[in-house]
Amino acid sequence: MNSKKMYSICFAIAISISSYAQKIKIKESNENIGGGKHPALIVNIYDVNPSDAEDAFKAFMKKYGGKRSSQDGGVFIDNATIKDISENTVDIYGIANGSKSDLNITFAIAFDLGGVFVSSDIKDKYKIAEKIVYEFALQTTKDAIEKELKDAKKAQSKLEDAQNNLESDNKSLKTDIENYKSKIKKAEEDIVKNLSDQEKKKSEIEVQKKVVDGISGKLNAVD
């Protein structure tokens, strides 16, 4: 792929990610999460199915430490360290809502400070949590678009390889035709020469027959 085409694709991805970034909205809601009805931050994620979103959540939250596991139909991170939210460890819950066929799912994330969940009532902590949730949604959407691009480029590469093979076959067939034409032309020339040689040989045979007849005549005369 030439550099101009690659630049165009990268530019298109950047525009696409920027467009999705503007669509990402976070709202607060009381959800059934963390063993009860608790405040959670809800964010929309694009081009990702629920299962992949939860895997992405586990990977994204790895930087905060803690033990990651599946729990109550979602993800539980036990004893994460987020100093900007709390000096103590934080338990984090994440649940994806939507179906595999949806292009837009929602993801609920709750931060448990030890019985008290982060909410907009705790403004400073809520802003930090909101920033984390936004970065997760943006990164997950970006990764999904980049995977989509990788798959598309892979499919394009296969098509281009197939096209190159067809062009190579076409060149080979044309070469075969030229070779066959050359062989046919030579064969035609050989046929003409062969017919000429046959006529000459016939003349030589006639001459030789006369020689044979002459010798035979001499032999009969002796008898």
C-alpha positions in Angstrom: 0.0 0.0 0.0 1.4 3.4 -1.0 2.0 6.1 1.5 -0.7 8.4 0.1 -3.3 5.7 0.6 -2.0 4.9 4.1 -2.2 8.5 5.0 -5.8 8.7 3.7 -6.8 5.7 5.8 -5.1 7.0 9.0 -6.8 10.3 8.5 -10.2 8.7 8.1 -9.6 6.7 11.3 -8.6 9.8 13.2 -11.8 11.6 12.0 -13.8 8.5 12.9 -12.3 8.3 16.4 -12.8 12.1 16.9 -16.4 11.7 15.9 -16.9 8.9 18.3 -15.1 10.8 21.1 -17.7 13.6 20.7 -20.5 11.0 21.0 -19.2 9.5 24.3 -21.5 10.7 27.1 -21.3 9.8 30.7 -24.2 9.9 33.1 -24.8 8.9 36.7 -27.4 6.3 37.6 -28.4 4.0 40.4 -27.8 0.5 39.2 -28.0 -3.1 40.4 -24.2 -3.4 40.8 -21.8 -4.4 43.5 -24.4 -6.5 45.4 -27.1 -3.9 45.6 -28.5 -0.6 44.2 -25.6 1.7 44.0 -24.4 4.8 42.1 -22.6 4.0 38.9 -21.3 5.9 35.9 -22.9 4.8 32.6 -21.0 5.3 29.3 -21.8 4.3 25.7 -19.2 2.3 23.7 -19.3 1.9 20.0 -18.5 -1.1 17.7 -17.8 -3.5 20.6 -19.9 -6.4 21.8 -20.5 -6.8 25.6 -18.1 -9.7 26.0 -15.2 -7.9 24.3 -16.0 -4.7 26.2 -15.7 -6.5 29.5 -12.4 -8.0 28.4 -11.2 -4.5 27.4 -12.3 -3.2 30.8 -10.1 -5.8 32.6 -7.2 -4.9 30.4 -7.7 -1.2 30.8 -8.0 -1.4 34.6 -4.8 -3.5 34.9 -2.7 -0.4 35.6 -4.6 0.1 38.8 -3.6 -3.3 40.2 -6.0 -5.4 42.2 -7.4 -8.8 41.4 -9.7 -9.0 38.3 -12.4 -11.6 38.1 -15.9 -12.2 36.7 -18.7 -11.6 39.1 -22.5 -11.2 38.9 -22.5 -11.1 35.1 -19.8 -8.5 35.0 -16.3 -7.7 36.1 -15.0 -7.2 39.6 -11.7 -5.7 40.5 -10.8 -6.2 44.1 -8.5 -3.8 45.9 -7.5 -1.5 43.0 -5.2 1.5 43.7 -6.4 4.9 42.5 -4.6 7.4 44.7 -6.5 10.4 43.1 -9.8 8.9 44.4 -8.7 7.3 47.7 -5.6 6.6 49.8 -7.2 3.2 50.5 -7.9 0.5 47.9 -11.0 0.7 45.8 -13.3 -2.1 44.6 -14.5 -1.5 41.1 -17.5 -3.1 39.3 -18.1 -3.1 35.6 -21.1 -4.5 33.6 -21.7 -4.3 29.9 -25.3 -4.0 28.8 -26.4 -4.8 25.2 -26.4 -7.7 22.7 -23.7 -9.0 20.4 -25.5 -7.5 17.4 -25.7 -4.0 18.9 -23.4 -1.3 17.4 -23.8 0.7 20.6 -23.7 -0.7 24.1 -23.7 0.8 27.5 -21.2 0.1 30.3 -21.9 0.7 33.9 -18.9 1.2 36.3 -19.1 1.6 40.0 -16.3 2.6 42.4 -16.7 1.3 46.0 -14.6 3.2 48.5 -15.5 0.7 51.3 -19.3 0.9 51.6 -19.5 4.3 50.0 -19.8 4.4 46.2 -18.5 7.4 44.2 -21.3 9.6 43.1 -21.7 13.2 42.0 -22.3 14.1 45.6 -18.5 13.7 46.0 -17.6 16.0 43.3 -13.7 15.8 43.4 -13.8 12.0 43.4 -16.6 11.9 40.8 -14.6 14.0 38.3 -11.6 11.6 38.6 -13.9 8.6 38.1 -15.6 10.3 35.2 -12.2 10.9 33.6 -11.3 7.2 34.0 -14.6 6.0 32.5 -14.2 8.4 29.6 -10.7 7.3 28.8 -11.8 3.6 29.0 -14.7 4.2 26.6 -12.5 6.2 24.2 -9.6 3.6 24.3 -12.0 0.7 23.8 -13.8 2.4 20.9 -10.4 3.3 19.3 -9.1 -0.3 19.7 -12.3 -1.6 18.1 -11.9 0.8 15.1 -8.2 -0.2 14.7 -9.1 -3.9 14.9 -11.7 -3.3 12.2 -9.1 -1.5 10.1 -6.6 -4.4 10.6 -9.2 -6.9 9.5 -10.2 -4.8 6.5 -6.5 -4.3 5.5 -6.0 -8.1 5.8 -9.0 -8.8 3.6 -7.7 -6.1 1.1 -4.3 -7.7 1.1 -5.8 -11.1 0.3 -7.8 -9.6 -2.6 -4.6 -7.8 -3.8 -2.7 -11.1 -3.6 -5.4 -12.8 -5.6 -5.3 -10.0 -8.2 -1.5 -10.2 -8.4 -1.8 -14.0 -9.0 -4.4 -13.4 -11.7 -2.1 -10.8 -13.4 0.8 -13.2 -13.1 -1.3 -16.0 -14.6 -2.4 -13.7 -17.4 1.3 -12.8 -18.2 2.2 -16.5 -18.2 -0.6 -17.4 -20.5 0.4 -14.7 -22.9 3.9 -16.0 -22.9 2.7 -19.5 -23.6 0.7 -18.2 -26.5 3.7 -16.4 -27.9 5.7 -19.6 -27.5 3.0 -21.7 -29.1 2.8 -19.2 -32.0 6.6 -19.4 -32.5 6.4 -23.2 -32.4 3.5 -23.2 -34.9 5.4 -20.9 -37.2 8.4 -23.1 -37.1 6.3 -26.2 -37.6 4.7 -24.6 -40.7 8.1 -23.7 -42.1 9.3 -27.3 -41.3 6.3 -28.7 -43.2 7.1 -26.6 -46.3 10.7 -27.7 -46.1 9.6 -31.3 -45.5 7.4 -31.3 -48.6 10.3 -29.8 -50.6 12.6 -32.5 -49.3 10.0 -35.2 -50.1 9.9 -34.0 -53.7 13.7 -34.0 -53.9 13.8 -37.5 -52.3 11.3 -38.7 -54.9 13.5 -37.4 -57.7 16.5 -39.2 -56.1 14.5 -42.4 -55.8 13.5 -42.2 -59.5 17.1 -41.7 -60.5 18.1 -44.6 -58.2 15.4 -46.8 -59.7 16.9 -46.2 -63.1 20.3 -47.2 -61.7 18.9 -50.3 -60.3 17.0 -51.1 -63.5 20.3 -50.6 -65.5 22.2 -52.9 -63.3 19.4 -55.5 -63.4 19.5 -55.3 -67.2 23.2 -56.0 -67.2 22.6 -59.0 -64.9 19.9 -60.4 -67.2 22.2 -60.0 -70.2 24.9 -62.1 -68.5 22.3 -64.9 -67.8 
